[in-house]
Amino acid sequence: MSTVRVGLVQMSCTASKEDNLRKAIAKVREAAAAGAQIVCLQELFTSLYFCDVEDYDNFKLAEPIPGPSTESLAGVAKELGVVIIASLFEKRTQGIYHNTTAILDADGSYLGKYRKMHIPDDPAYYEKFYFTPGDLGYKVFKTKFATIGVLICWDQWYPEASRITALMGAEILFYPTAIGWATSQDEATNTEQYNAWQTIQRSHAVANGVHVVSVNRVGLEQDGAMQFWGGSFVANPFGSLLYKASHDEEEVKVLELDLNKTDRYRTHWPFLRDRRIDSYQPITKRYIDE
């Protein structure tokens, strides 16, 4: 298809998995009613962002994929005829857990999953305690409406991840995300952090000539210590913003993307043509020591 209508669901979460799933499904329905064909939910949308602490009880939030949540979402996808991108806490087996996104096609079929490759470990983002790094590699999914690439949150800072996914044929890059500001920070720091986050992802759109869709959560969590900054956005293949959400409100937004623009931008700005793939071997090194 030359055009595709994508839906972004930016929402707040509570401690109830059941309530969060019901809320997400209601917002998927809202997006579908507005014409969405592919709907992206935010990172770990069935719970509060639990990685703010290292607590073994939080492993109880995990589930298999496919599993209960994907089963519920598959029924909704089939009923509405939409693709759903669903970020979940995966229990692979005893003692092995992943930060994983499942893709449900418009007929309700489970197309597969992507496991987050880059796992952060920062104050209030103790993801290495919970998540084993992804071992499925980078992935694209041939949905009814478009071939999509899905990366997750911390992956968005790495140009290698977006490049590889684009080279695999992704027509759109989706980034389910959970990122916020410490409420103790000053406004200048908040602005700088958000701008860096948006800029790096818009650069992936430019470098690869594809649309980028980034979906974040909102709301105060961690007993008020963290405000998830929302600001979900869509950038075209030259990095121009087509949409930017607020920093503090729940929003459901549907936009039509013209996938033909990828060919136009890649033809006029032929970054992929001029890549010197014979010279890139050093990128696989941790650091280039003499």
C-alpha positions in Angstrom: 0.0 0.0 0.0 1.2 3.5 -0.8 -0.5 5.0 2.3 -1.2 3.6 5.7 -3.0 5.1 8.7 -1.1 4.6 12.0 -2.6 5.1 15.4 -0.6 6.2 18.5 -2.0 5.4 22.0 -0.4 7.6 24.7 -1.8 6.7 28.1 -1.2 6.5 31.9 -1.2 3.3 33.8 -2.2 1.9 37.2 -1.2 -1.0 39.3 -4.0 -3.2 37.8 -2.9 -5.3 34.8 -6.6 -6.0 34.0 -7.6 -2.3 34.1 -4.6 -1.3 31.9 -5.4 -3.9 29.3 -9.1 -2.9 29.2 -8.0 0.7 28.9 -5.6 0.0 26.1 -8.2 -2.1 24.2 -10.7 0.8 24.5 -8.1 3.2 23.0 -7.3 0.7 20.2 -11.0 0.8 19.4 -11.0 4.6 19.5 -8.0 4.6 17.1 -9.7 2.1 14.8 -12.9 4.2 14.8 -10.8 7.1 13.6 -9.4 5.0 10.7 -6.2 3.5 12.1 -4.9 0.4 10.3 -1.8 -0.1 12.6 -2.0 0.8 16.3 1.0 1.1 18.5 0.8 0.9 22.3 3.5 2.2 24.6 6.2 0.1 26.3 5.0 -2.3 29.1 1.5 -0.8 28.9 -0.2 -3.5 31.1 1.5 -2.2 34.3 3.2 0.7 36.0 6.8 1.0 35.0 8.1 -1.4 37.6 11.8 -1.2 36.8 12.2 1.8 39.2 13.1 -0.7 41.9 14.7 -4.1 42.1 11.9 -6.2 43.5 11.5 -9.9 42.9 7.7 -9.7 43.3 7.6 -7.7 40.0 8.5 -10.9 38.1 4.9 -12.0 38.8 3.8 -9.4 36.2 5.4 -11.4 33.4 3.5 -13.7 31.1 4.3 -16.0 28.1 4.1 -14.6 24.6 1.9 -15.8 23.0 -0.2 -15.7 26.1 -3.2 -14.2 27.8 -2.6 -10.6 26.7 -1.8 -11.5 23.1 -4.9 -13.7 23.0 -7.1 -10.8 24.1 -5.5 -8.4 21.7 -5.7 -10.9 18.8 -9.4 -11.0 19.1 -9.6 -7.2 19.0 -7.3 -7.0 16.1 -9.4 -9.5 14.1 -12.7 -7.8 15.1 -11.5 -4.4 14.1 -9.2 -5.4 11.2 -6.2 -3.6 12.6 -2.6 -4.5 13.3 -1.7 -4.1 17.0 1.9 -3.5 18.3 1.9 -4.7 22.0 4.8 -4.3 24.3 4.7 -6.8 27.2 6.8 -8.3 30.0 7.7 -11.8 28.7 8.3 -14.9 30.9 10.2 -17.2 28.6 10.9 -19.8 31.2 11.8 -20.0 34.8 14.4 -17.4 35.5 14.5 -15.9 31.9 12.5 -12.8 31.2 12.5 -10.3 28.3 11.1 -6.9 27.4 9.2 -8.0 24.3 6.8 -6.6 21.7 4.3 -8.8 20.0 2.8 -8.1 16.6 -0.9 -9.1 15.9 -1.9 -8.8 12.3 -5.2 -7.5 11.1 -6.8 -11.0 10.9 -5.8 -11.6 14.5 -2.9 -13.9 13.7 0.3 -13.7 15.8 3.1 -12.6 13.5 5.9 -12.9 16.0 7.8 -10.9 18.6 10.8 -8.7 19.0 12.9 -8.8 22.2 14.5 -5.6 23.3 18.2 -5.7 22.5 19.6 -2.8 24.5 18.9 -3.0 28.2 19.6 0.1 30.3 20.7 0.2 34.0 20.2 3.7 35.4 18.7 5.2 38.5 15.0 4.4 38.4 15.5 2.3 35.2 16.9 -0.9 36.6 16.0 -3.0 33.6 19.1 -5.3 33.8 17.6 -6.8 37.0 14.6 -8.0 35.1 15.4 -8.4 31.4 17.7 -10.8 29.5 18.9 -9.0 26.3 17.1 -10.0 23.2 18.4 -13.0 21.2 16.1 -12.9 18.2 18.1 -10.2 16.4 16.4 -7.3 14.7 13.1 -8.0 13.1 10.6 -6.8 10.5 7.0 -7.9 10.2 5.0 -8.1 7.0 1.6 -7.0 8.2 -1.5 -6.6 6.0 -0.8 -2.8 5.6 3.0 -2.4 5.7 6.3 -4.0 6.5 7.1 -2.6 9.9 10.2 -2.6 12.1 9.8 -2.5 15.9 12.4 -1.5 18.4 11.9 -0.7 22.1 12.8 2.4 24.1 16.5 2.2 24.9 17.0 0.8 21.4 16.1 4.2 20.1 19.4 5.7 21.0 21.4 3.3 18.8 21.7 4.1 15.0 22.9 0.6 14.4 19.5 -0.8 15.4 17.5 1.5 13.2 19.9 1.0 10.3 19.8 -2.8 10.4 16.0 -2.8 10.7 15.6 -0.4 7.8 18.0 -2.5 5.7 15.8 -5.5 6.4 13.0 -3.7 4.6 11.1 -1.9 7.3 8.9 0.8 5.8 8.1 2.3 9.2 10.1 2.2 12.5 8.0 1.9 15.6 9.4 2.7 19.1 7.2 1.7 22.0 8.7 3.7 24.9 8.5 4.4 28.7 10.7 7.4 29.6 10.2 10.2 31.9 11.6 13.1 34.0 12.5 12.9 37.7 10.2 15.5 39.2 13.2 16.8 41.1 14.8 18.1 37.9 14.7 21.7 36.6 12.9 22.6 33.5 16.0 23.3 31.5 17.2 19.7 32.1 13.8 18.3 31.2 13.8 20.2 27.9 17.3 19.2 27.0 16.5 15.5 27.7 13.3 15.5 25.7 14.9 17.3 22.8 17.8 14.8 22.7 15.3 11.9 22.7 13.3 13.3 19.9 16.3 14.4 17.9 18.0 11.0 17.9 14.9 9.3 16.6 14.3 12.0 13.9 17.8 11.4 12.8 17.0 7.7 12.3 14.2 8.8 10.0 16.6 11.0 8.0 19.4 8.5 7.8 17.2 5.6 6.6 14.5 7.5 4.7 11.6 6.0 6.6 8.8 7.3 8.9 9.5 6.9 12.6 6.6 6.5 15.1 7.5 6.8 18.8 4.9 6.2 21.5 5.5 7.1 25.1 3.4 6.9 28.3 2.3 9.8 30.5 1.5 10.2 34.2 3.1 10.4 37.6 4.6 7.2 38.9 7.1 6.0 41.5 5.1 7.8 44.2 5.3 11.0 42.3 9.1 10.9 41.8 8.8 10.3 38.0 6.7 12.1 35.4 6.6 10.1 32.2 7.0 12.8 29.6 4.6 11.7 26.8 5.6 13.7 23.8 4.8 10.8 21.4 5.5 11.8 17.8 5.7 10.9 14.2 8.5 12.0 11.9 8.5 11.8 8.1 11.5 10.3 6.1 13.3 13.6 6.3 12.8 14.0 10.0 10.0 16.6 9.9 7.5 16.3 12.7 4.0 15.3 11.5 2.6 15.1 15.0 3.8 15.7 18.6 1.7 14.8 21.6 1.5 16.7 24.8 3.7 15.9 27.8 1.0 15.3 30.3 -2.3 14.2 28.6 -3.6 10.9 27.3 -4.0 11.1 23.6 -5.1 8.8 20.7 -3.9 10.1 17.4 -4.3 8.7 13.9 -2.2 9.9 10.9 -2.0 8.9 7.3 1.6 8.2 6.2 2.6 8.2 2.5 5.1 5.4 2.2 6.0 6.6 -1.4 7.9 9.4 0.3 10.6 6.8 1.2 11.5 6.3 -2.4 11.5 10.1 -3.1 13.7 11.0 -0.2 16.1 8.0 -0.8 16.4 9.0 -4.4 17.1 12.7 -3.8 19.3 12.1 -0.7 20.9 8.7 -1.5 22.5 7.8 1.8 21.9 4.1 1.3 23.4 4.2 -2.2 26.6 5.9 -1.0 27.2 3.7 2.0 30.8 2.4 2.1 30.0 -1.0 3.4 33.5 -2.2 2.8 34.8 0.3 5.4 32.5 -0.4 8.3 34.1 -3.4 9.9 35.3 -1.4 12.9 31.8 -0.7 14.0 31.6 -4.2 15.5 34.4 -3.4 18.0 33.5 -2.2 21.5 36.1 0.6 21.2 38.9 1.2 18.7 42.2 1.0 20.7 45.5 1.5 19.0 
